[in-house]
Amino acid sequence: MSLTLYRLEGCPWCELVVDKLEELNVEFESVWVEALHSKRNEVKRVSGQRGVPVLVDEEYGVTMAESAKINEYLEASYA
């Protein structure tokens, strides 16, 4: 799987990205993260910060955060 989305249950910004991925019919893997920022070590390791959502696109070597930017990227790359 080349797309991985780091997300948190109940996160509205994460759901915006999921909605876009589903709209574009793009397959992705979800990595569910801990609610406490201090426990989001895997997110920090891949992105340098602990916030979600974070999208990792292995095929294009892209790692990015912030739902609006992620959705713009998905629209430009996968629409």
Secondary structure as the mmCIF struct_conf table of DSSP 4:
data_model
#
loop_
_struct_conf.conf_type_id
_struct_conf.id
_struct_conf.beg_label_comp_id
_struct_conf.beg_label_asym_id
_struct_conf.beg_label_seq_id
_struct_conf.end_label_comp_id
_struct_conf.end_label_asym_id
_struct_conf.end_label_seq_id
STRN STRN1 LEU A 3 ARG A 7
TURN_TY1_P TURN_TY1_P1 GLU A 9 GLY A 10
HELX_RH_AL_P HELX_RH_AL_P1 PRO A 12 GLU A 23
TURN_TY1_P TURN_TY1_P2 LEU A 24 ASN A 25
STRN STRN2 GLU A 29 TRP A 32
BEND BEND1 ALA A 35 LEU A 36
HELX_RH_3T_P HELX_RH_3T_P1 HIS A 37 LYS A 39
HELX_RH_AL_P HELX_RH_AL_P2 ASN A 41 SER A 47
BEND BEND2 GLY A 48 GLN A 49
BEND BEND3 VAL A 52 VAL A 52
STRN STRN3 VAL A 54 ASP A 57
TURN_TY1_P TURN_TY1_P3 GLU A 58 GLY A 61
STRN STRN4 VAL A 62 ALA A 65
HELX_RH_AL_P HELX_RH_AL_P3 SER A 67 TYR A 78
#
